[in-house]
Structures are given as structure tokens and as C-alpha cells.
């Protein structure tokens, strides 16, 4: 070029740029990051339990360990053991897992009926004379338990007891067992009772109590 001008300027031989050497983007403000945010350390990235689960878990002593849930032929379910009078009024109920046998819940069911109904409301007007149940309640110890309470068991014999007739069995009184079956059918009309959404047995029992209260209110209003 004219006047011996070099087409390109020589760059600095040093590796680092001089403090006064600036590029086009040097005029922009330098990004220093958000100092208000914390930096994630490498040690925080290691596998560790969730902080949400470190809170102390509170358990109710009345809550069963299995939450009254178990697998049976019907699937993962809860079994409701219900006790009612001859007019279809629910007196007490007991919850167990779906695979539990009916006979295992008879003793706690009678105890709960005595605590919740008899003790809270005073002595009953008439002590029950008979208790009807299906063949699942057919056992010698159940007969002895009911007889010790002054109650006559109305329970049919099993098919394996062809040569044995249940003592005090009255077929006419046994036909009245459909009363409790109708009460169970009525409870199944309540969606929160028919389909359990609660995890704990205590919460599910609360829904069942609300359904029973609703039934009593209808009987009182009617």
C-alpha cells in the first residue's frame, strides 16, 4: 500500500492481553452472576434421603399396623364387621383386613358395642336374647362366649357337621339375619364407604361413622 503502511497491525507477543487492550464487547458490563443464589456443592449431589421425610412421624395407638387393608379374593380390600339390632339400627362396627376371618372380629365387636352403646347411653332397654350369624361364626368357643353373656346363638351348622344340629338353632329367627344384610347394602350406597379412599383405618372409620349418623338422622326426622 502507499506510504509503506502495513495492511494489518501486529499483535502483542504476550499471551495475556494488556489491561488497556479491549474488544468490541469489552464495553458491556461484566456479568458477575446472581450473588443472592447459593452454589450447589458436589457433596450435596450425593445420594441422600429426602428432607421431606425427616419429619417425625406421629402414629395413633389405635391405628392397626396393617391399616385394616389386606388381599383377599376380592382384591386389596377392607372388611366391615357390623352389629345391628332387630330394627336395622347399627350398634357397632369393627374393621379388619380383607383376608381376616369373620369369627376373629366377634369378640372386639361385642366389646365395642358394650363400650360405645351401653356404657355411654346407660343400661339397654332390653338385653339381646339372640344373636344371628352366618356359618362363618360357627365355632364352639363362640357358642360358649354368647352363652356366658346370656345370648342364644342363632348360627346354622356347617356342611361338615351333617350329624350335628346346632343347639338352639331357630330357622325362623335365622331368616331375620337379612336385616343386617340390608344395612350393609345401604352402607354400600355411600361412595366413601363403598370405595375406600383413606389410607388409615381411623379416617375410614370416621367416614363410616358419618354414614351411620346420617342414617340415624333420617330415622329421627322420619
C-alpha positions as CSV (number, residue, x, y, z in Angstrom):
1,X,0.0,0.0,0.0
2,X,1.0,3.6,-0.3
3,X,3.3,5.3,2.2
4,X,4.5,1.8,3.4
5,X,1.5,1.2,5.6
6,X,1.0,-2.3,6.7
7,X,-2.4,-3.8,6.0
8,X,-2.6,-5.5,9.4
9,X,-1.4,-4.4,12.7
10,X,0.9,-6.6,14.7
11,X,-0.5,-8.3,17.8
12,X,1.1,-8.3,21.2
13,X,3.5,-11.2,21.6
14,X,2.4,-11.7,25.2
15,X,-0.1,-14.4,25.9
16,X,-2.3,-12.3,28.1
17,X,-3.9,-9.1,26.8
18,X,-2.9,-5.8,28.2
19,X,-5.3,-4.1,30.6
20,X,-5.9,-1.3,28.1
21,X,-6.5,-3.7,25.2
22,X,-10.3,-4.1,24.9
23,X,-12.5,-5.8,22.4
24,X,-15.8,-4.6,21.0
25,X,-17.7,-6.5,23.7
26,X,-15.5,-5.1,26.4
27,X,-17.8,-2.1,26.7
28,X,-20.6,-4.3,28.0
29,X,-20.9,-4.7,31.8
30,X,-19.2,-7.7,33.1
31,X,-21.6,-10.5,34.3
32,X,-20.9,-11.4,37.9
33,X,-23.7,-13.8,38.4
34,X,-26.5,-13.7,40.9
35,X,-24.8,-13.3,44.2
36,X,-28.0,-13.9,46.1
37,X,-28.2,-17.5,44.9
38,X,-26.3,-20.4,46.6
39,X,-24.0,-22.6,44.7
40,X,-24.7,-26.3,44.7
41,X,-21.7,-28.2,46.0
42,X,-20.6,-31.5,44.8
43,X,-21.1,-33.1,48.2
44,X,-24.8,-32.1,48.0
45,X,-25.2,-34.1,44.9
46,X,-24.5,-37.4,46.6
47,X,-27.5,-39.8,47.2
48,X,-29.2,-38.9,50.4
49,X,-32.7,-39.3,51.9
50,X,-35.3,-36.7,51.1
51,X,-35.6,-33.8,53.5
52,X,-39.3,-34.1,53.4
53,X,-39.2,-37.5,55.1
54,X,-37.1,-36.3,58.1
55,X,-40.1,-35.0,60.0
56,X,-41.1,-37.2,62.9
57,X,-44.0,-39.5,62.1
58,X,-46.8,-39.5,64.6
59,X,-48.8,-42.7,64.9
60,X,-52.0,-43.2,66.8
61,X,-52.0,-46.2,69.2
62,X,-55.5,-47.2,68.0
63,X,-54.3,-47.4,64.4
64,X,-53.7,-51.1,63.3
65,X,-50.3,-51.8,61.8
66,X,-51.9,-53.1,58.5
67,X,-54.3,-50.1,58.4
68,X,-57.1,-52.7,58.0
69,X,-56.0,-53.4,54.5
70,X,-55.3,-56.9,53.1
71,X,-55.6,-59.0,50.0
72,X,-58.5,-61.5,49.6
73,X,-60.4,-63.0,46.7
74,X,-61.9,-59.6,46.0
75,X,-58.5,-57.9,45.8
76,X,-57.0,-55.3,48.2
77,X,-59.9,-54.5,50.5
78,X,-61.2,-53.9,54.0
79,X,-63.8,-56.0,55.8
80,X,-66.5,-54.3,57.8
81,X,-68.0,-56.3,60.7
82,X,-71.3,-54.8,61.6
83,X,-73.6,-55.3,64.6
84,X,-77.2,-54.1,64.5
85,X,-80.5,-54.7,66.3
86,X,-83.7,-56.2,65.1
87,X,-84.8,-52.9,63.6
88,X,-81.7,-52.4,61.5
89,X,-80.1,-49.8,63.7
90,X,-76.3,-50.0,63.6
91,X,-74.8,-50.5,67.1
92,X,-71.1,-51.0,66.5
93,X,-68.6,-52.0,63.8
94,X,-65.1,-53.3,63.6
95,X,-62.6,-53.0,60.7
96,X,-60.2,-55.7,59.7
97,X,-58.1,-56.6,56.6
98,X,-59.9,-58.3,53.7
99,X,-58.4,-61.7,54.3
100,X,-59.3,-61.8,58.1
101,X,-61.9,-64.4,59.2
102,X,-65.2,-63.1,60.5
103,X,-65.0,-65.0,63.7
104,X,-61.9,-63.2,64.8
105,X,-63.8,-59.9,65.0
106,X,-66.7,-61.1,67.1
107,X,-65.2,-60.5,70.5
108,X,-63.9,-57.0,69.8
109,X,-67.2,-56.2,68.1
110,X,-69.2,-57.1,71.2
111,X,-66.8,-55.2,73.4
112,X,-67.1,-52.1,71.3
113,X,-70.9,-52.3,71.3
114,X,-70.8,-52.5,75.1
115,X,-68.5,-49.6,75.5
116,X,-69.9,-47.2,72.8
117,X,-73.6,-48.1,73.2
118,X,-74.4,-49.5,76.6
119,X,-71.9,-47.6,78.8
120,X,-72.4,-44.2,77.1
121,X,-76.2,-44.4,76.9
122,X,-76.8,-46.3,80.2
123,X,-78.2,-49.8,80.5
124,X,-80.1,-51.0,77.5
125,X,-83.9,-51.2,77.5
126,X,-83.7,-55.0,76.8
127,X,-80.6,-57.2,76.8
128,X,-80.4,-59.1,73.5
129,X,-81.7,-62.6,73.8
130,X,-80.4,-64.0,70.4
131,X,-77.6,-63.2,68.0
132,X,-77.8,-64.4,64.4
133,X,-74.8,-65.0,62.2
134,X,-73.8,-67.0,59.2
135,X,-71.8,-70.2,59.1
136,X,-68.5,-68.3,59.4
137,X,-69.4,-67.7,63.1
138,X,-70.0,-71.4,63.8
139,X,-67.5,-72.4,66.5
140,X,-67.7,-73.9,70.0
141,X,-65.9,-71.0,71.6
142,X,-68.4,-68.6,70.0
143,X,-71.3,-70.6,71.5
144,X,-69.6,-70.5,74.9
145,X,-68.9,-66.8,74.7
146,X,-72.5,-65.9,73.8
147,X,-74.0,-68.3,76.4
148,X,-71.8,-66.7,79.0
149,X,-73.4,-63.3,78.1
150,X,-76.9,-64.8,78.3
151,X,-77.3,-64.7,74.5
152,X,-78.6,-67.6,72.5
153,X,-76.6,-68.2,69.3
154,X,-78.7,-68.5,66.1
155,X,-76.0,-69.9,63.8
156,X,-76.5,-72.7,61.3
157,X,-74.3,-75.8,61.2
158,X,-71.6,-76.2,58.6
159,X,-71.9,-78.7,55.8
160,X,-69.2,-80.8,57.5
161,X,-71.5,-81.2,60.6
162,X,-74.2,-83.3,59.0
163,X,-74.8,-85.4,62.1
164,X,-74.8,-82.5,64.4
165,X,-77.6,-80.0,64.9
166,X,-76.7,-76.6,66.3
167,X,-78.2,-76.2,69.8
168,X,-81.0,-73.7,70.0
169,X,-81.0,-73.0,66.2
170,X,-84.3,-71.5,65.1
171,X,-84.8,-71.3,61.3
172,X,-87.5,-68.6,61.7
173,X,-85.2,-66.3,63.7
174,X,-82.3,-67.0,61.3
175,X,-84.3,-65.6,58.4
176,X,-84.2,-62.2,60.2
177,X,-80.5,-62.1,59.5
178,X,-81.3,-60.4,56.2
179,X,-81.8,-57.2,58.3
180,X,-78.1,-56.7,58.7
181,X,-77.6,-57.7,55.1
182,X,-79.9,-54.8,54.1
183,X,-77.9,-52.4,56.3
184,X,-74.7,-53.5,54.6
185,X,-76.3,-52.9,51.3
186,X,-77.4,-49.4,52.4
187,X,-73.9,-48.6,53.5
188,X,-72.5,-49.6,50.1
189,X,-74.7,-46.9,48.6
190,X,-72.4,-44.3,50.3
191,X,-69.5,-43.8,47.9
192,X,-66.9,-43.1,50.6
193,X,-67.8,-46.4,52.3
194,X,-68.2,-48.5,49.2
195,X,-64.8,-47.3,47.8
196,X,-62.2,-46.6,50.4
197,X,-60.0,-43.5,49.6
198,X,-58.5,-43.1,53.1
199,X,-55.1,-44.6,53.9
200,X,-55.5,-45.1,57.6
201,X,-58.2,-47.2,59.2
202,X,-59.2,-44.4,61.6
203,X,-60.0,-42.0,58.8
204,X,-62.0,-44.6,57.0
205,X,-63.9,-45.4,60.3
206,X,-64.7,-41.7,60.5
207,X,-66.4,-41.9,57.1
208,X,-68.3,-44.9,58.2
209,X,-69.5,-43.2,61.4
210,X,-70.7,-40.2,59.3
211,X,-72.8,-42.6,57.2
212,X,-74.3,-44.2,60.3
213,X,-75.1,-40.8,61.8
214,X,-76.8,-39.8,58.5
215,X,-78.9,-43.0,58.8
216,X,-79.9,-42.2,62.4
217,X,-80.8,-38.6,61.4
218,X,-83.1,-39.9,58.7
219,X,-84.8,-42.2,61.2
220,X,-85.3,-39.4,63.7
221,X,-86.7,-37.0,61.1
222,X,-89.0,-39.6,59.6
